[in-house]
Amino acid sequence: MNMQSITSGPFGNRTGLSSHESPQPGLERAPFGRATADPVVMKWAGLQDAAAVVATLAGLQPDEPESERTTFSTAMRHLHGWRRDLAERSINDISAVMETGIAALISAQARGSAAVPAARALWNEYIQARSSVLAIIGIDHERSATGFA
């Protein structure tokens, strides 16, 4: 392989792969477009993934349709001023709680402790916080208060 095929693009893609290919099969990254480049939207998507882990540990099935991610992305793109600042701070707060909570759940499970009650408590906290963020940005979601069907 020559140097020309290893580096490409203006910033030198040194792997020789396209921006969404992975050197290991099955580990391809989703291509991000301009609409999803907002770091707050990306953090929100990460929170949804973390919430799915918590739901699994709690023995629940989350129902977060793809349409909510799209709606969130669109709403954040048009949100400015104090409401955007409040939404960003709230998302950062939820992230901190989820990170700490998941670490504690994994630790408890590794010690053989029952993690389901704690996971359900963390899930409920997440659902309430998610509802607050969605209200701040103006998304009226039609869900049960528990976040699962």
Residue frames as a rotation matrix with the C-alpha (Angstrom) as fourth column:
MET 1
0.588 0.809 0.000 0.00
0.809 -0.588 0.000 0.00
0.000 0.000 -1.000 0.00
ASN 2
-0.369 -0.760 0.535 1.53
0.731 -0.593 -0.339 3.32
0.574 0.266 0.774 -1.00
MET 3
-0.819 -0.036 -0.573 1.36
0.464 -0.630 -0.623 6.58
-0.339 -0.776 0.532 0.95
GLN 4
-0.844 0.534 -0.060 -1.24
-0.459 -0.658 0.597 8.01
0.279 0.531 0.800 -1.45
SER 5
-0.159 0.836 -0.526 -3.74
0.002 0.533 0.846 5.25
0.987 0.133 -0.086 -0.60
ILE 6
-0.385 -0.021 -0.923 -3.12
0.872 0.319 -0.372 5.56
0.302 -0.948 -0.104 3.14
THR 7
-0.612 0.163 -0.774 -3.75
0.346 -0.825 -0.447 9.26
-0.711 -0.541 0.448 3.46
SER 8
-0.494 0.512 0.702 -6.74
0.749 -0.160 0.643 10.87
0.442 0.844 -0.305 1.86
GLY 9
0.588 0.809 -0.021 -8.87
0.735 -0.523 0.431 13.95
0.338 -0.269 -0.902 2.28
PRO 10
0.459 -0.384 0.801 -7.80
-0.126 -0.921 -0.369 17.36
0.879 0.069 -0.471 3.55
PHE 11
0.481 -0.257 0.838 -6.97
-0.874 -0.218 0.434 16.05
0.071 -0.941 -0.330 7.05
GLY 12
-0.429 -0.782 -0.452 -5.33
-0.760 0.583 -0.287 12.81
0.488 0.220 -0.845 6.05
ASN 13
0.701 0.636 0.324 -7.54
-0.713 0.647 0.271 9.79
-0.037 -0.421 0.907 6.78
ARG 14
-0.214 -0.977 0.016 -4.58
-0.977 0.214 0.002 7.64
-0.005 -0.015 -1.000 7.80
THR 15
-0.142 0.204 0.969 -6.51
-0.359 0.901 -0.242 4.37
-0.923 -0.382 -0.055 7.89
GLY 16
-0.962 -0.159 -0.223 -7.26
-0.257 0.236 0.937 4.24
-0.097 0.959 -0.268 4.19
LEU 17
-0.550 0.835 0.030 -10.92
0.829 0.550 -0.103 3.66
-0.102 -0.032 -0.994 5.08
SER 18
-0.222 0.565 0.794 -13.87
0.268 -0.748 0.607 5.92
0.938 0.348 0.015 4.43
SER 19
-0.595 -0.083 0.799 -15.08
-0.563 -0.666 -0.489 8.02
0.573 -0.741 0.350 7.35
HIS 20
0.226 0.764 0.604 -17.67
-0.974 0.184 0.131 5.45
-0.011 -0.618 0.786 8.46
GLU 21
0.539 -0.121 -0.834 -15.82
-0.181 0.950 -0.255 2.19
0.823 0.288 0.490 7.75
SER 22
0.674 -0.335 0.659 -14.17
-0.680 0.069 0.730 0.26
-0.290 -0.940 -0.181 10.53
PRO 23
-0.305 -0.843 -0.443 -11.00
-0.913 0.391 -0.115 -1.81
0.271 0.370 -0.889 10.36
GLN 24
-0.938 0.068 0.340 -13.00
-0.088 0.902 -0.423 -4.58
-0.335 -0.427 -0.840 12.08
PRO 25
-0.665 0.741 -0.094 -16.10
0.021 0.144 0.989 -5.99
0.747 0.656 -0.111 10.40
GLY 26
0.070 0.826 -0.559 -19.32
0.785 0.300 0.542 -5.27
0.615 -0.477 -0.628 12.29
LEU 27
-0.030 -0.153 -0.988 -17.95
0.861 -0.507 0.053 -2.16
-0.509 -0.848 0.147 14.01
GLU 28
-0.452 -0.106 0.886 -18.85
0.728 -0.617 0.298 0.40
0.515 0.780 0.356 11.37
ARG 29
-0.747 0.195 -0.635 -19.70
0.323 -0.728 -0.604 3.88
-0.580 -0.657 0.481 12.60
ALA 30
0.355 0.890 0.287 -22.90
0.853 -0.183 -0.490 5.54
-0.383 0.419 -0.823 11.62
PRO 31
-0.519 -0.526 0.673 -22.17
0.763 -0.640 0.088 8.37
0.385 0.559 0.734 9.19
PHE 32
-0.014 0.471 -0.882 -22.92
0.720 -0.607 -0.336 11.73
-0.693 -0.640 -0.331 10.80
GLY 33
0.021 0.108 0.994 -24.22
0.871 -0.490 0.035 14.50
0.491 0.865 -0.105 8.60
ARG 34
-0.723 -0.293 0.625 -24.39
0.093 -0.939 -0.332 18.21
0.684 -0.182 0.706 9.27
ALA 35
0.185 0.909 0.373 -27.77
-0.407 -0.275 0.871 17.87
0.895 -0.313 0.319 11.00
THR 36
0.870 0.161 -0.467 -26.33
0.284 0.611 0.739 15.60
0.404 -0.775 0.486 13.70
ALA 37
-0.046 -0.996 0.074 -23.04
0.514 -0.087 -0.853 17.43
0.856 -0.002 0.517 14.23
ASP 38
0.273 0.205 0.940 -24.44
-0.582 -0.743 0.331 19.36
0.766 -0.637 -0.083 17.22
PRO 39
-0.715 -0.655 -0.243 -22.57
-0.201 0.527 -0.826 18.07
0.669 -0.542 -0.509 20.29
VAL 40
-0.586 0.582 0.564 -25.70
-0.737 -0.093 -0.669 18.43
-0.337 -0.808 0.484 22.44
VAL 41
0.477 0.764 -0.434 -27.67
-0.876 0.454 -0.164 16.24
0.071 0.458 0.886 20.04
MET 42
0.010 -0.565 -0.825 -24.86
-0.325 0.778 -0.537 13.68
0.946 0.274 -0.176 20.06
LYS 43
-0.896 -0.300 0.327 -24.78
-0.381 0.144 -0.913 13.71
0.227 -0.943 -0.243 23.87
TRP 44
-0.084 0.955 0.284 -28.58
-0.932 0.025 -0.361 13.22
-0.351 -0.295 0.888 23.90
ALA 45
0.492 0.213 -0.844 -28.21
-0.646 0.740 -0.189 10.20
0.584 0.638 0.502 21.60
GLY 46
-0.525 -0.760 -0.383 -25.59
-0.192 0.544 -0.817 8.80
0.829 -0.355 -0.432 23.98
LEU 47
-0.708 0.354 0.611 -27.98
-0.681 -0.115 -0.723 9.31
-0.186 -0.928 0.323 26.87
GLN 48
0.387 0.887 -0.253 -30.64
-0.922 0.377 -0.088 7.32
0.017 0.267 0.964 25.02
ASP 49
0.172 -0.424 -0.889 -28.15
-0.296 0.839 -0.457 4.49
0.940 0.342 0.019 24.60
ALA 50
-0.857 -0.491 0.157 -27.21
-0.257 0.143 -0.956 4.64
0.447 -0.860 -0.248 28.30
ALA 51
-0.298 0.840 0.454 -30.90
-0.918 -0.121 -0.378 4.63
-0.262 -0.529 0.807 29.23
ALA 52
0.478 0.439 -0.761 -31.38
-0.685 0.728 -0.010 1.47
0.550 0.526 0.649 27.18
VAL 53
-0.444 -0.704 -0.554 -28.66
-0.054 0.639 -0.768 -0.20
0.895 -0.310 -0.322 29.27
VAL 54
-0.865 0.169 0.473 -30.39
-0.500 -0.210 -0.840 0.90
-0.042 -0.963 0.266 32.48
ALA 55
0.141 0.985 -0.099 -33.74
-0.990 0.138 -0.032 -0.36
-0.018 0.103 0.995 31.20
THR 56
0.228 -0.137 -0.964 -32.19
-0.345 0.914 -0.212 -3.73
0.910 0.381 0.161 30.40
LEU 57
-0.796 -0.576 -0.186 -30.67
-0.002 0.309 -0.951 -3.95
0.606 -0.757 -0.247 33.89
ALA 58
-0.686 0.619 0.382 -34.08
-0.666 -0.324 -0.672 -3.02
-0.292 -0.716 0.635 35.32
GLY 59
-0.753 0.400 0.523 -35.80
0.429 0.901 -0.071 -5.71
-0.500 0.171 -0.849 33.28
LEU 60
0.245 0.838 -0.488 -37.72
0.078 -0.519 -0.851 -3.13
-0.966 0.170 -0.192 31.24
GLN 61
-0.174 -0.208 0.963 -38.11
0.968 0.145 0.206 -2.42
-0.182 0.967 0.176 27.55
PRO 62
-0.456 0.003 -0.890 -37.58
0.113 -0.992 -0.061 1.27
-0.883 -0.128 0.452 26.70
ASP 63
0.253 0.535 0.806 -39.68
0.927 0.103 -0.359 2.79
-0.275 0.839 -0.470 23.96
GLU 64
0.046 -0.328 -0.944 -37.70
-0.060 -0.944 0.325 5.60
-0.997 0.041 -0.063 22.40
PRO 65
0.669 0.284 0.686 -38.72
0.601 0.337 -0.725 5.77
-0.437 0.898 0.055 18.76
GLU 66
-0.355 -0.842 0.407 -36.30
0.916 -0.225 0.333 7.05
-0.189 0.491 0.851 16.15
SER 67
0.199 0.519 0.831 -38.77
0.659 -0.699 0.278 9.87
0.725 0.492 -0.482 15.49
GLU 68
0.928 0.109 -0.357 -38.01
0.357 -0.541 0.762 11.33
-0.110 -0.834 -0.540 18.94
ARG 69
0.006 -0.991 -0.132 -34.29
0.696 -0.090 0.712 11.52
-0.718 -0.096 0.690 18.09
THR 70
-0.431 -0.112 0.895 -35.10
0.852 -0.378 0.363 13.30
0.298 0.919 0.258 14.84
THR 71
0.590 0.732 0.339 -37.55
0.519 -0.666 0.535 15.65
0.618 -0.140 -0.774 16.54
PHE 72
0.698 -0.413 -0.585 -35.00
0.507 -0.291 0.811 16.40
-0.505 -0.863 0.006 19.27
SER 73
-0.341 -0.896 0.283 -32.31
0.832 -0.148 0.534 17.17
-0.437 0.418 0.797 16.71
THR 74
-0.191 0.368 0.910 -34.62
0.730 -0.566 0.382 19.52
0.656 0.738 -0.160 14.80
ALA 75
0.822 0.562 -0.097 -35.81
0.461 -0.554 0.693 21.27
0.335 -0.614 -0.714 17.97
MET 76
0.412 -0.743 -0.527 -32.25
0.606 -0.208 0.768 21.82
-0.680 -0.636 0.365 19.23
ARG 77
-0.418 -0.568 0.709 -31.19
0.909 -0.265 0.323 23.24
0.004 0.779 0.627 15.87
HIS 78
-0.068 0.515 0.855 -33.83
0.436 -0.755 0.489 25.96
0.897 0.406 -0.173 16.26
LEU 79
0.787 0.358 -0.503 -33.41
0.585 -0.170 0.793 26.55
0.198 -0.918 -0.343 20.00
HIS 80
-0.166 -0.834 0.526 -31.40
0.414 -0.544 -0.730 29.59
0.895 0.096 0.435 21.17
GLY 81
-0.050 0.094 0.994 -30.81
-0.559 -0.828 0.050 31.69
0.828 -0.553 0.094 24.24
TRP 82
-0.383 -0.124 0.915 -31.66
-0.923 0.075 -0.376 30.75
-0.022 -0.989 -0.143 27.79
ARG 83
0.674 0.686 0.274 -33.77
-0.669 0.724 -0.166 27.72
-0.313 -0.072 0.947 26.78
ARG 84
0.669 -0.520 -0.531 -30.87
-0.139 0.615 -0.776 26.16
0.730 0.593 0.339 24.88
ASP 85
-0.358 -0.831 0.427 -28.50
-0.603 -0.144 -0.784 26.91
0.713 -0.538 -0.450 27.78
LEU 86
-0.043 0.440 0.897 -30.95
-0.954 0.249 -0.167 25.32
-0.297 -0.863 0.409 30.24
ALA 87
0.908 0.371 -0.197 -31.39
-0.418 0.839 -0.347 22.28
0.037 0.397 0.917 28.00
GLU 88
0.284 -0.893 -0.350 -27.60
-0.225 0.293 -0.929 21.85
0.932 0.343 -0.118 27.68
ARG 89
-0.493 -0.450 0.745 -27.06
-0.799 -0.106 -0.592 22.15
0.345 -0.887 -0.307 31.45
SER 90
0.347 0.722 0.599 -29.89
-0.860 0.500 -0.104 19.69
-0.374 -0.479 0.794 32.09
ILE 91
0.870 -0.076 -0.488 -28.44
-0.248 0.786 -0.566 17.18
0.426 0.613 0.665 29.63
ASN 92
-0.173 -0.985 0.011 -25.03
-0.387 0.058 -0.920 17.50
0.906 -0.163 -0.391 31.29
ASP 93
-0.319 0.134 0.938 -26.64
-0.946 0.021 -0.325 16.90
-0.063 -0.991 0.120 34.69
ILE 94
0.757 0.639 0.134 -28.50
-0.615 0.767 -0.181 13.83
-0.219 0.054 0.974 33.44
SER 95
0.543 -0.634 -0.551 -25.28
-0.249 0.505 -0.826 12.52
0.802 0.586 0.116 31.90
ALA 96
-0.459 -0.750 0.477 -23.45
-0.671 -0.059 -0.739 12.83
0.582 -0.659 -0.476 35.21
VAL 97
0.015 0.558 0.829 -26.22
-0.911 0.350 -0.219 11.01
-0.413 -0.752 0.514 37.09
MET 98
0.892 0.371 -0.259 -26.44
-0.451 0.774 -0.444 8.25
0.035 0.513 0.858 34.47
GLU 99
0.194 -0.906 -0.376 -22.67
-0.395 0.279 -0.875 7.73
0.898 0.318 -0.303 34.34
THR 100
-0.598 -0.400 0.695 -22.41
-0.773 0.057 -0.632 7.42
0.213 -0.915 -0.343 38.11
GLY 101
0.214 0.811 0.544 -25.56
-0.862 0.419 -0.286 5.31
-0.460 -0.408 0.789 38.33
ILE 102
0.815 0.054 -0.577 -24.51
-0.427 0.728 -0.536 2.85
0.392 0.683 0.616 35.63
ALA 103
-0.241 -0.963 -0.117 -21.09
-0.481 0.223 -0.848 2.45
0.843 -0.149 -0.517 37.23
ALA 104
-0.513 0.116 0.850 -22.78
-0.838 0.147 -0.526 1.65
-0.186 -0.982 0.022 40.57
LEU 105
0.595 0.801 0.066 -25.20
-0.746 0.581 -0.325 -0.80
-0.299 0.144 0.943 38.91
ILE 106
0.536 -0.478 -0.696 -22.39
-0.370 0.607 -0.703 -2.63
0.758 0.634 0.149 37.14
SER 107
-0.550 -0.769 0.326 -20.39
-0.600 0.092 -0.795 -2.76
0.581 -0.633 -0.512 40.36
ALA 108
-0.157 0.589 0.793 -23.36
-0.890 0.264 -0.373 -4.11
-0.429 -0.764 0.483 42.32
GLN 109
0.812 0.490 -0.316 -24.07
-0.583 0.695 -0.421 -6.71
0.014 0.526 0.850 39.66
ALA 110
0.141 -0.860 -0.490 -20.41
-0.433 0.392 -0.812 -7.78
0.890 0.327 -0.317 39.61
ARG 111
-0.721 -0.376 0.582 -20.59
-0.667 0.147 -0.730 -8.38
0.189 -0.915 -0.357 43.38
GLY 112
-0.805 0.455 -0.380 -23.68
0.380 0.888 0.258 -10.52
0.455 0.063 -0.888 42.89
SER 113
-0.735 0.573 -0.362 -26.09
0.107 -0.429 -0.897 -7.99
-0.669 -0.698 0.254 44.40
ALA 114
0.004 0.835 0.551 -29.58
0.955 0.160 -0.250 -7.54
-0.297 0.527 -0.796 43.00
ALA 115
-0.879 -0.425 -0.216 -29.33
0.329 -0.869 0.370 -4.53
-0.345 0.255 0.904 40.73
VAL 116
-0.447 0.757 0.478 -32.95
0.759 0.038 0.649 -4.52
0.473 0.653 -0.592 39.50
PRO 117
0.473 0.697 -0.540 -34.44
0.870 -0.467 0.159 -2.24
-0.141 -0.544 -0.827 42.21
ALA 118
-0.061 -0.588 -0.807 -31.62
0.292 -0.783 0.549 0.28
-0.954 -0.202 0.219 41.87
ALA 119
-0.893 -0.245 0.378 -31.83
0.409 -0.090 0.908 0.11
-0.188 0.965 0.180 38.06
ARG 120
-0.043 0.955 0.293 -35.56
0.927 -0.071 0.367 0.80
0.372 0.288 -0.883 38.21
ALA 121
0.482 0.159 -0.862 -34.95
0.629 -0.747 0.214 3.79
-0.610 -0.645 -0.460 40.48
LEU 122
-0.533 -0.742 -0.406 -32.31
0.148 -0.555 0.819 5.15
-0.833 0.376 0.406 38.08
TRP 123
-0.704 0.359 0.613 -34.68
0.694 0.162 0.702 4.50
0.153 0.919 -0.363 35.15
ASN 124
0.366 0.913 -0.183 -37.45
0.930 -0.349 0.118 6.48
0.044 -0.213 -0.976 36.85
GLU 125
0.187 -0.398 -0.898 -35.07
0.325 -0.838 0.439 9.37
-0.927 -0.374 -0.027 37.54
TYR 126
-0.833 -0.526 0.168 -34.01
0.287 -0.152 0.946 9.33
-0.472 0.837 0.277 33.90
ILE 127
-0.322 0.796 0.513 -37.61
0.910 0.111 0.400 9.33
0.261 0.595 -0.760 32.65
GLN 128
0.585 0.542 -0.603 -38.47
0.718 -0.691 0.076 12.36
-0.376 -0.478 -0.794 34.80
ALA 129
-0.115 -0.730 -0.673 -35.33
0.113 -0.683 0.722 14.22
-0.987 0.007 0.161 33.71
ARG 130
-0.820 -0.145 0.553 -35.92
0.534 0.150 0.832 13.35
-0.204 0.978 -0.045 30.03
SER 131
0.145 0.965 0.219 -39.48
0.981 -0.170 0.096 14.67
0.130 0.201 -0.971 30.27
SER 132
0.497 -0.017 -0.868 -38.16
0.417 -0.872 0.255 17.92
-0.761 -0.489 -0.427 31.72
VAL 133
-0.584 -0.778 -0.231 -35.63
0.104 -0.354 0.929 18.39
-0.805 0.519 0.288 28.92
LEU 134
-0.634 0.411 0.655 -38.24
0.767 0.230 0.599 17.64
0.096 0.882 -0.462 26.27
ALA 135
0.487 0.831 -0.269 -40.55
0.861 -0.508 -0.009 20.22
-0.144 -0.227 -0.963 27.86
ILE 136
0.093 -0.547 -0.832 -37.75
0.224 -0.803 0.552 22.81
-0.970 -0.238 0.048 27.91
ILE 137
-0.847 -0.521 -0.103 -37.13
0.008 -0.207 0.978 22.42
-0.531 0.828 0.180 24.19
GLY 138
-0.337 0.821 -0.461 -40.82
-0.811 -0.502 -0.302 22.30
-0.479 0.272 0.835 23.38
ILE 139
-0.717 0.130 -0.685 -41.36
-0.364 0.768 0.527 18.67
0.594 0.627 -0.504 22.45
ASP 140
-0.036 0.792 0.610 -44.75
-0.967 0.125 -0.220 17.38
-0.251 -0.598 0.761 23.51
HIS 141
-0.780 -0.293 -0.553 -44.25
-0.453 0.874 0.177 13.66
0.431 0.388 -0.814 23.67
GLU 142
0.305 0.940 0.151 -47.20
-0.896 0.229 0.381 11.33
0.324 -0.251 0.912 24.10
ARG 143
-0.391 -0.487 -0.781 -45.84
-0.089 0.864 -0.495 8.68
0.916 -0.124 -0.381 26.47
SER 144
0.690 0.514 -0.510 -46.74
0.416 0.295 0.860 7.15
0.592 -0.806 -0.010 29.71
ALA 145
0.784 -0.378 0.493 -45.09
-0.592 -0.692 0.413 8.65
0.185 -0.615 -0.766 32.77
THR 146
0.657 -0.531 0.535 -42.93
-0.077 0.658 0.749 5.54
-0.750 -0.533 0.391 33.08
GLY 147
0.004 -0.685 -0.728 -41.41
-0.884 -0.343 0.318 5.74
-0.468 0.642 -0.607 29.60
PHE 148
-0.967 -0.256 -0.016 -42.35
-0.229 0.834 0.502 2.23
-0.115 0.489 -0.865 28.58
ALA 149
-0.410 0.855 -0.317 -45.45
-0.667 -0.044 0.743 0.82
0.622 0.516 0.589 27.00
